[in-house]
Amino acid sequence: MSSFTRAQQLREQRGRLLDEAQALLKREPFTKQIEARFDGIMVEVDRLAAQIREAELGDALTDAGRRDPKMDRILRGLSSRPGLSEDEGEPEVRAFSNFLKFGINGLDPDERAIMTKRLRHDPDIRMAQGTSPGSAGGYAVPDAGMAPLVEALKQIGGVLPNCTIVQSQTGADLPIPTDNETAVEGEIISENTTHNEGDVVLSQVVLQSFLYSSKIVRVSIQLMDDAGFDFAAYVMKKLGERLGRITAKHWVTGDGSSKPRGIVTAATVGKTAASATAVTYDELVDHMHSVDPLYRQNGKWLMNDTTFGALRKLKDSQNRPLYGDLAAGTPDSLLGKPVVIDPNMPSMATGNKAILFGDLSAYYVRLVKEPRVLRLEERYADYLQLGFLAFIRADGDLVDGGGGAVKALQMA
């Protein structure tokens, strides 16, 4: 069964459950038994939503690449390096997998030619290797083989799949021009009168390139010999998860000091809740409308799962959950706008910016080239182990010229 067919079936199953939940909300009186059934449906809806995301992941990667060639290099990668064609994808992955296991000297001539060609077209790694690249073992990741690493990066947090990604070939400071025209308008003039001047006031956000490391993963040679699974994909996934955890955290809550300025740090306050641990329906509406309509039309909510769970339990004066009205027919929307879950978002506690709303694409993530992997062969030879290390250069910041593209609902 294709991922699309399975995803469609799961969506239909989830839709039937939501119809049942909507019917329960109309029942009066809203008894404890009905409330328990409603809560049970929501648990099943969440489980199906997770399965749908898993089924759609492969299609999402492909679609994103089809829409944006730059994203294609990041997510799946039909390589744009000289001398590599789309048909070489599978041989590249096979060569890289064997390289991870056996090193450059353990490859057959064709595989060694593939890896050497990548080395030749990646000057950063070539310079790092000196005159003996085989012993240090640093090679760029094949684009098709990078999917498990990038998949892990995307699954850790909610910012990366929804932001604007800027990819560069060098790590030099990258200035992004900004302006704030939300309060600027034109004019009506009389005949034979001069036009007033209204220059655009430009500023800039400078994106840097912080070096992120996965730390070294040591793997025994015996494990590689005995592994009955896709060893290369396993290693890449683990390296990606490590990079994903730290980058996702910094893209949300980074303070901008020797690290990215996270979206929470950069967001201005649109509404302050009366409570330190809960929000009301009216406060959610006020917060949503604190964002300029220019940004609100593409707005999304950003919060952690615990906060979203609390919002689902909001009740009206008849003790009925407001979730049905808030959901607009789907389990992952609020007031008709999509909800993005990120575990790095602050919880509802005193002074925290627990809920964000706005155009998340105004947050820019800068990536320098692609993630790269090193194979450390000699360093752990006396342990009969190999070391693997991934690194990526990245930064991030909100680029809206102070226009309030994303605002925070702050707890009291």
JOLIN-V815646 format. One record per residue. N is the residue number from 1. PSI is psi in whole degrees, 0 to 359 (* if undefined). NEAR is the number of other C-alpha atoms within 10 Angstrom. D_CENTER is the distance of its C-alpha to the mean C-alpha in Angstrom with 1 decimal. Layout:
N:PSI:NEAR:D_CENTER + N:PSI:NEAR:D_CENTER
This chain:
1:129:6:27.2 + 2:158:9:24.4 + 3:326:15:20.9 + 4:315:15:21.6 + 5:315:12:24.9 + 6:318:15:23.6 + 7:320:21:20.7 + 8:317:15:23.4 + 9:319:13:25.8 + 10:321:18:23.3 + 11:319:18:22.6 + 12:319:12:26.4 + 13:318:13:27.0 + 14:322:23:24.5 + 15:321:16:26.1 + 16:319:13:29.5 + 17:320:17:28.5 + 18:324:21:27.2 + 19:318:13:30.6 + 20:319:14:32.4 + 21:320:22:30.4 + 22:321:16:31.3 + 23:322:12:34.9 + 24:324:17:35.0 + 25:338:19:34.0 + 26:354:11:37.2 + 27:137:11:39.5 + 28:134:10:41.9 + 29:156:11:42.5 + 30:87:15:39.0 + 31:170:12:40.3 + 32:323:10:38.7 + 33:319:9:38.9 + 34:319:17:37.0 + 35:320:17:34.4 + 36:320:11:34.0 + 37:318:15:33.6 + 38:313:20:31.0 + 39:321:16:28.9 + 40:320:12:29.4 + 41:319:17:28.1 + 42:324:20:24.9 + 43:316:12:24.3 + 44:323:12:24.9 + 45:318:24:22.6 + 46:319:14:19.7 + 47:318:12:20.6 + 48:324:17:20.8 + 49:320:19:17.4 + 50:320:11:15.8 + 51:324:16:18.1 + 52:317:20:17.2 + 53:321:13:13.4 + 54:318:15:14.7 + 55:327:19:17.2 + 56:351:19:15.1 + 57:312:18:12.5 + 58:318:15:14.9 + 59:323:13:15.9 + 60:320:15:12.5 + 61:316:19:12.1 + 62:315:16:15.6 + 63:319:13:15.5 + 64:319:17:12.7 + 65:325:19:14.8 + 66:325:12:17.9 + 67:326:10:16.9 + 68:110:10:15.8 + 69:327:14:17.6 + 70:319:17:15.4 + 71:329:20:12.3 + 72:319:19:14.8 + 73:327:19:15.5 + 74:316:24:12.0 + 75:317:25:11.2 + 76:310:22:14.8 + 77:93:23:17.1 + 78:106:20:20.6 + 79:140:18:21.7 + 80:8:13:23.2 + 81:149:12:25.1 + 82:140:9:28.8 + 83:2:11:30.7 + 84:133:15:27.9 + 85:168:11:27.9 + 86:326:11:25.8 + 87:345:9:28.6 + 88:1:15:28.0 + 89:306:17:24.6 + 90:314:13:26.3 + 91:324:15:28.8 + 92:313:22:26.1 + 93:318:21:24.1 + 94:318:15:27.5 + 95:319:22:28.6 + 96:320:25:25.6 + 97:316:20:25.9 + 98:328:19:29.6 + 99:318:21:28.9 + 100:322:25:26.9 + 101:315:19:29.8 + 102:349:17:32.8 + 103:174:21:32.0 + 104:328:25:33.1 + 105:349:11:36.8 + 106:7:13:36.1 + 107:153:18:35.0 + 108:169:11:37.3 + 109:319:9:38.2 + 110:316:12:35.8 + 111:321:20:32.8 + 112:324:19:33.9 + 113:321:14:34.2 + 114:312:21:30.6 + 115:322:20:29.3 + 116:323:17:31.8 + 117:321:15:30.8 + 118:321:22:27.2 + 119:319:19:28.7 + 120:329:13:30.9 + 121:9:14:28.2 + 122:87:15:25.9 + 123:329:11:28.1 + 124:314:13:26.0 + 125:324:20:26.4 + 126:318:19:29.9 + 127:324:11:31.0 + 128:333:12:29.6 + 129:339:17:31.6 + 130:223:9:35.0 + 131:1:9:37.7 + 132:71:10:36.6 + 133:328:17:33.1 + 134:322:16:33.9 + 135:323:16:34.6 + 136:322:18:31.4 + 137:32:21:29.3 + 138:121:23:26.4 + 139:150:26:25.1 + 140:149:21:22.1 + 141:133:23:20.0 + 142:139:28:21.1 + 143:315:22:18.6 + 144:328:21:19.1 + 145:351:22:19.1 + 146:347:26:15.7 + 147:314:22:14.0 + 148:324:22:14.1 + 149:313:26:12.6 + 150:325:23:9.6 + 151:316:20:9.4 + 152:320:20:9.6 + 153:317:25:6.9 + 154:332:21:4.3 + 155:342:20:6.7 + 156:316:22:7.1 + 157:177:24:5.2 + 158:353:23:4.6 + 159:312:27:4.2 + 160:317:23:2.3 + 161:347:16:3.7 + 162:356:16:6.3 + 163:183:18:7.3 + 164:124:19:10.0 + 165:127:18:9.9 + 166:121:18:13.3 + 167:135:18:14.7 + 168:161:16:18.1 + 169:350:9:20.7 + 170:165:13:22.0 + 171:12:18:20.9 + 172:152:11:23.3 + 173:136:10:22.3 + 174:101:17:20.7 + 175:132:12:22.1 + 176:114:12:20.4 + 177:143:13:23.2 + 178:161:17:22.9 + 179:162:15:25.4 + 180:97:15:26.0 + 181:15:14:28.2 + 182:336:14:27.5 + 183:10:7:31.1 + 184:135:8:32.9 + 185:169:7:35.1 + 186:200:7:37.9 + 187:161:6:41.6 + 188:132:6:44.8 + 189:158:10:47.7 + 190:165:7:51.3 + 191:141:6:53.3 + 192:31:6:54.3 + 193:159:7:52.1 + 194:158:8:49.6 + 195:137:10:45.9 + 196:153:9:44.1 + 197:145:6:41.5 + 198:72:9:37.9 + 199:146:6:36.0 + 200:127:11:32.2 + 201:113:10:31.2 + 202:144:11:28.5 + 203:190:15:26.6 + 204:153:14:23.7 + 205:128:17:20.6 + 206:118:14:20.7 + 207:129:23:17.6 + 208:199:22:18.7 + 209:87:22:17.6 + 210:138:18:17.4 + 211:115:13:18.0 + 212:135:19:15.9 + 213:145:18:17.7 + 214:352:20:17.2 + 215:164:14:20.8 + 216:131:15:23.4 + 217:120:16:23.4 + 218:134:16:27.0 + 219:133:17:28.1 + 220:147:14:31.8 + 221:326:16:33.5 + 222:319:10:35.0 + 223:317:11:31.7 + 224:323:18:30.8 + 225:323:11:34.3 + 226:353:8:34.2 + 227:128:10:30.6 + 228:33:8:30.8 + 229:177:9:27.2 + 230:94:10:24.8 + 231:318:17:24.8 + 232:315:20:22.6 + 233:323:17:19.7 + 234:312:13:20.2 + 235:315:20:20.2 + 236:321:23:17.2 + 237:317:21:15.2 + 238:319:18:16.6 + 239:319:27:15.9 + 240:322:27:12.2 + 241:320:22:12.0 + 242:313:20:13.9 + 243:322:24:11.9 + 244:321:25:8.6 + 245:316:19:10.6 + 246:320:18:12.0 + 247:318:27:9.4 + 248:320:23:7.1 + 249:316:19:10.6 + 250:327:23:11.7 + 251:347:31:9.1 + 252:307:27:10.4 + 253:9:18:13.9 + 254:141:22:14.9 + 255:0:16:18.5 + 256:2:16:18.6 + 257:105:7:21.4 + 258:27:11:20.8 + 259:169:19:17.1 + 260:154:27:14.5 + 261:113:22:15.4 + 262:164:24:12.8 + 263:329:29:12.3 + 264:315:28:14.7 + 265:320:19:17.2 + 266:336:23:17.3 + 267:136:21:17.7 + 268:161:19:21.3 + 269:125:17:23.0 + 270:332:19:23.8 + 271:141:22:25.6 + 272:125:19:27.0 + 273:154:19:27.6 + 274:336:13:31.2 + 275:158:15:30.2 + 276:348:15:28.2 + 277:2:17:27.0 + 278:158:15:26.9 + 279:160:22:26.3 + 280:166:14:28.4 + 281:315:15:28.0 + 282:323:10:29.7 + 283:325:15:27.4 + 284:318:19:24.3 + 285:314:13:26.2 + 286:318:15:27.3 + 287:316:23:23.8 + 288:319:27:22.4 + 289:2:15:25.4 + 290:346:20:25.1 + 291:134:22:22.5 + 292:139:18:24.3 + 293:331:14:24.6 + 294:321:13:23.3 + 295:333:21:19.8 + 296:330:18:20.4 + 297:334:12:20.9 + 298:22:15:17.2 + 299:149:24:16.3 + 300:152:23:13.9 + 301:146:24:14.2 + 302:124:28:11.9 + 303:170:23:13.6 + 304:171:21:13.9 + 305:326:17:15.5 + 306:319:15:18.9 + 307:316:20:19.0 + 308:321:19:18.3 + 309:322:12:20.9 + 310:322:13:23.3 + 311:328:20:22.9 + 312:335:19:23.8 + 313:3:14:27.0 + 314:134:17:28.3 + 315:153:14:31.9 + 316:190:10:34.4 + 317:342:6:38.0 + 318:14:9:38.9 + 319:28:14:36.3 + 320:135:21:34.2 + 321:137:20:30.4 + 322:358:16:28.9 + 323:321:24:25.9 + 324:316:22:27.6 + 325:325:13:28.1 + 326:331:20:24.7 + 327:338:19:22.9 + 328:36:15:24.4 + 329:351:16:24.7 + 330:155:20:21.3 + 331:350:20:20.0 + 332:40:19:16.6 + 333:159:18:18.0 + 334:123:24:20.0 + 335:36:17:22.8 + 336:4:15:21.7 + 337:145:21:18.2 + 338:149:19:15.0 + 339:126:23:13.7 + 340:127:22:10.0 + 341:129:19:10.3 + 342:121:19:9.0 + 343:345:18:11.6 + 344:353:22:11.7 + 345:140:25:13.1 + 346:150:19:16.9 + 347:169:18:19.3 + 348:102:24:22.2 + 349:167:15:24.7 + 350:121:14:27.0 + 351:356:16:25.5 + 352:145:19:21.8 + 353:87:25:19.5 + 354:335:21:18.3 + 355:126:25:17.2 + 356:150:28:15.6 + 357:140:31:16.3 + 358:193:29:16.1 + 359:98:23:14.5 + 360:342:26:10.9 + 361:350:23:11.2 + 362:349:20:13.6 + 363:124:26:11.1 + 364:130:25:11.3 + 365:125:22:9.5 + 366:125:23:12.4 + 367:131:24:12.5 + 368:113:20:16.1 + 369:213:18:16.9 + 370:167:23:15.2 + 371:147:23:14.9 + 372:154:19:18.5 + 373:138:24:20.5 + 374:142:19:23.9 + 375:117:26:26.6 + 376:104:23:29.0 + 377:313:19:32.2 + 378:335:15:35.1 + 379:325:14:33.6 + 380:25:14:33.8 + 381:323:13:36.6 + 382:348:8:39.1 + 383:2:12:36.8 + 384:45:14:36.4 + 385:159:19:32.6 + 386:150:24:30.0 + 387:143:20:27.2 + 388:138:21:23.7 + 389:131:19:21.4 + 390:148:26:18.1 + 391:156:19:17.1 + 392:145:20:14.7 + 393:125:20:15.5 + 394:163:26:13.0 + 395:175:27:13.2 + 396:150:32:11.8 + 397:160:26:13.8 + 398:126:27:14.6 + 399:90:24:16.8 + 400:8:24:19.2 + 401:21:19:22.6 + 402:15:17:23.0 + 403:0:19:23.0 + 404:40:25:21.1 + 405:327:26:18.2 + 406:129:34:16.4 + 407:158:27:18.9 + 408:141:29:19.1 + 409:113:27:21.4 + 410:138:25:23.1 + 411:152:22:25.1 + 412:*:18:28.8
